[in-house]
């Protein structure tokens, strides 16, 4: 295992997580204070997801013509520019949209290739732990975004300034750690499936990615708005996001360890069931605060587990060009979930006061249905052996 390369990828994804965790609630709260509706906030929050969707179609060309280091330098340079100009963008909704789109494209390519490369570096017996470490690095820094926002306030310029500085450090790290070689890229005929064909090959993994991307975007962009509308102060509402992300961060390594020592599809299914139950109970939990906070920690843990286990299972089932295609499909699905999440949840909140947890519970239930089928198939294969 190339530990230097792995360390560089972990730091790079940490900065991406930090920028996502800081900028999504920052933009949402700024727009809320400016009088925007939840639907308008949802639309703007969905623009980075559109960029992530576009990035899935750009990965193949990037790998064919550019080295790993060049790809990452371009991606992180685009992200640096998008965050660095953010403070000047709130006076123009069009400039804000362009910058958010650019951020989504840069982050999308970085995440797609980062997940592929980390999976390639992971030995099978430790794949769960290594991918959990990758997810923990992303989430650990992602949670710092809402925490910093709660500390300095949504109007402070420090948020975008600190994130921009972190992207500068990431660019230096990329130069020092990412190899300047080309990705091994076979011809088109070497693929077993296309981007769209991944859903036919692994529907449960697709639904897992869709659920978590939906969950992640909604929690970051609309959870503060939802909690504020039910009587919580803005600072406390932002803190709820940090608590959820803390649960995600703290429990990915234990879940990765468990996945390396038990049936991975079963762990995947259980995480989805628990997420669905907490989503259903969330309106009641808001009234029982001694139970609310531990439930939010658990919600973050199991929702993050759905995504982490999906990455582990992808690395277990696919290799070579299929692995790159699978992760490109993950990027596309992440964009779809992140795009649909704020739009659907924002509209649901306009219709019903508890539209947000209803939407989360429905998405979790859809994942559970597909995951049950995958677990039964894995059980039948083991029995046949």
N, C-alpha and C positions, 0 to 999 in steps of 0.2 A: 504494500500500500504506500503510495506517495503521500506522506504525511504533510509535507510542505504545501503541496497542491491542495490537499484537503483543508488545511488550515486557512489557505487563501479563500477557498470557496465558502467556508463557514463565516469568515469575516465579511465577505461580500454580501452573502445572503442576510447577515445580521443588519447591515446598513439598509438593504432593501426593506426588511421588516420594520425597521425604525422609521423610515420615510413613509411607509404605508400607514403605520399606526399613528404617526403624528399628523400627516396631511389630510387623511380622510375626515377625522372629527374636526380638525381645524377649519376646513372648508365648509363643512356642514354647519358648525356653530356660527361662523362668520355670516353665512347666508341666512341662518335663522335670525340672528340679531338684526340683519338688514330687512327682515320682514318677508322672506321667501316662504312659500308653502312647503309642506312636507313632500309633495309630488315634485316640485321644482328642485328641492334639495336632492331627492332621489335621482333625478335625471343627471344632475351635475356629478353626483357621487358615482354614477354608472359609467362616466366617460373613461376613467382609467381602465375599466374592464373591457371597453371596446378596443382600447389599445392593446390589451393582453390578447384579445381574440385575433387581432391583426398580426401580432407577433408570431402566432403559431404557424402562419403561412410564410413567414420570413425566415424561419430557422433553417430550412433546407438550403436556401440560397446563401445564407451566411456561412454555413458549414462548408459549402462547396468552394467558396471563393476567398474566405478569410481565415486567419489563424485564430486559435482560441483566445490568445491575448488581445488581438485586434478587436474581436467581437465584443469581449467584455469591456475594453476601453471605450468603444463606441457607445455601448449600452449605458455604461455608467456616466459617460460624458453627457449623454442626452438627459439622463435623470438629474444630473447636477444642474444643468441649464434650466430644466423644468421647475425644480424646487427653488433655485436661486432667484428666479424672476417672479415667484408666486406673489410676493407682497405688492407688486405693481399690477397684478392681474385682476384684483377685485374691482377695479374701476371699469373693467370691460369684460363682460360675460363671454365674449368671443375669444379674447386672449386667454382667459381662464380655461376655457374648453380646450384650446390648442395645447396649452401647457399640460393639462391633465391627460390628454391623449398621448403626448410625447412621453410622459412619465409611465403610462401603462405599457407602451411599446418597449421602452428600455427595460422595465422591470420584468415584462413577460419573457423576453428572450433570455435574460439573465437567469430567471427561475427555471425555465424549460431546460436549458443546457446545464445549469448547476445541478439539477436533480438527476439528469442523465449521467453526468460525470461522477457524482457522489455514488450513485448506484454501481457504476463500473468499478470504482475503487473499493467497494465493500465486499469482503469475503462472505460467503453464504451463511456461515454459522454465526456471524456477527451483524448481518444485514439489518436486523431490527434495531439494534443499538446504534449503529452508525447513522441510519436514516432518522432515528429518533433524536440523535444529537443535532443533525441538520435542522429538523423541525423545531427543536428547542432553541437553537441559535436564532432562527427566524422569529419565533414567538417571543423569546426573551427580550429582544430589542424592540419588537413590535409593541409590547406592553409599555415600554418607556415613553412612547409617543403620547398616549392619553394621560400618563402620569405627569409628564412635563407640561402638558396643556392644563391639567388641573392645578399645577403649581404656579405657572406664570400667567395663565389666562389666555383666552382665544384671540385677544387683540394684540398680544405681544409679538414683536418681530423676532424674538429670540428663538421661537420654534423653527421657523424656516432657516434662520442663520445657523443654528446648531446642526440641522439636518444637512445643509449644504456643506458645512465643514466636514461632516462625516463622509459624505460622498467624495470629497477631496482626498481624505485618508484612504478610502477604498480604491481610488485610482492608483495611488502609490503602491498599495498592497498588491494590486493586480499586476503591475509591472514587475514586482519582486517574486511573485509566487506562481502565476499562471504561465504554463509553458507556451512558447511561441511556435507551436506546431499545428498542423491541420488536423481536424477531427477525421478519424477513419470513416469514410463515407462511401458506402457501396452504391452501385447503380440502382435505378428505380426498381428493377426487377428483383432486387434483393429483399424488398419489403414483402411481408406476408399480408399486410393490410394497410389501408390508407388512413388518413386522419379521421374521416367519418366512419370507416370500417371498424375502428377501435371499439365503438359501442356494441357492435355485433359480437366481437371477440370477448370483451370483458364488461358486460353491462353493469355488474355490481360495483366494479371499480370506478366506472364512469359516474354512477349515481353517488358514490362516496365523495368523489371530487366535486360534483355539482352541489351536494349538500354542504360541504365545508366552505366552498367559495361563496355560496349564498349566505351561510351563517357568518363568515368572516366579514363580508362587506356590510351586512345588515347591522352587526354588532358595532362595528367601527363608525358607521355613518349615521345610523338611526337609533341605536340604543340610548345615547344621551338625550335625544329628542323624545323618545318614548318615556324614559324615566322622568324627565323634566315635566312632561304633560301629566304625570301622575303624582305630582307634588314634591319631587326630589329636587334639591338645589342643583345648579349646573355642575358645580364641582363634585358633588356626590354622584351625579349621573355619569360624569367622565370617569370617576373612580370605579364605578361598576364595570366599565369596559376593561380597566386595568386588572380588576379582580378576576374576570373571566379569562383574560389572557394569561394571568398568573397560573391559574389552574391548568391551562393548556401547556405552559412552559414546564411546570413542575412534574407533570405526570407522563410526559412523552417518553422519557428514558425508562421509567418503570414499565410502561406499556410495551416499549421496544424489547426490554428484557423478557417480559412475559411472552411476547410474540416469538422470540427465539426458542422458547422452551415449551410451547403449547401449540394447539391448532390455531393458525393465524386467522382463518375465516371465522372461527367461533368468536375470537376476541373482537374482530371487526363488527360482527353482528351485535354483540352485547353492547358495545359502545353506541351503536345507533339506537338501540332500544332505550337506553338510559337517557340519551339526548332527547328523544321523542317525549318521554315521560316528563322530563323537566320543562320542556317547552309547553306542554299541556298545563302543567301546574304553575307556570310563572305568574299569571294574573293573581292567583291566590297567594303565592309566595311574597308578592310585593306588600302584602298586608301583614306578613309575619317575618319581621326583619331579622330575628335571631336565626331563622332558618334560611332566609334569602341568601345571605352571604356565602355560607358553605355550599348551597345549591349552585350558586354562580361559579364557584371554584370547580365543582364537579362537572358542570355544564361545559366549561372550557376544556377540562381534561378529556371528556369522552368525545366532544366534537373534534378536538385536535387529533384524538386517537383514530377517528374515522379516516382522516386524511393521511396520517402517518402510516397506518396499516395499508392504505391503498398504495402508497409509494413502495412499501416493503414488498407487497404482493406483485407489483409491476416488475420490480427488480428480480423477483423470484421466477416469474413466468416468462419474461422477455429478455432477449440478449441482442447485442449488436445494433443493426439498423432498426430492428423492430423496437428496441428500447428507446431509441431517439424518437421514432414515430409515436410510440406510446406516450412519451413525455410531452411531445408537441400536442398530442390530443388532449393531455391533461391541461396544458396551457390554454388551449381553445375552450375546454370545458370550464376551466377556472374563470375565463373571461365571460362565458355565458352565465355562469352562476352569479358572478359579481355584478354583471349587467342587470340580470333579471331580479336579483335580490332586493336592491334599493328601490327599483321601480315597483315591483309587486308589493313589497312591505310598505312603501310610502303610500301607495294607493289604498292598501288595506287599512292603514292607520287613519286615512280620511273617512273610511266607511265605518270602522268599528274601533272603539278605544283600545282594544287588545288585539288589533290586527297583526302586530309584529310577532308575538309569540304563537299566534295561530299559524302564520306563514311558516315559521321555523318548525313547528310540530308536523305540519303537512309534508315539508321536505324531508324531515327525518323519517316519517312513516314510509315515504316512497323508497328511501334508501333501504330500510329494513326489509321491505318486500323483496327487493332484488338480492340483498345480502343473504336472506334465508335460502333462496334458490341456489346461490353460489356455495353456501355451506353444505346443503344437501348433496350437491354434485360432488364436492370434495369428499364427503363422507362415503358416498357410493364408490368413488374411485379407490379410496383406501380399503373398503371392504372387498372390492374385486381383486386387489393385490394380495 
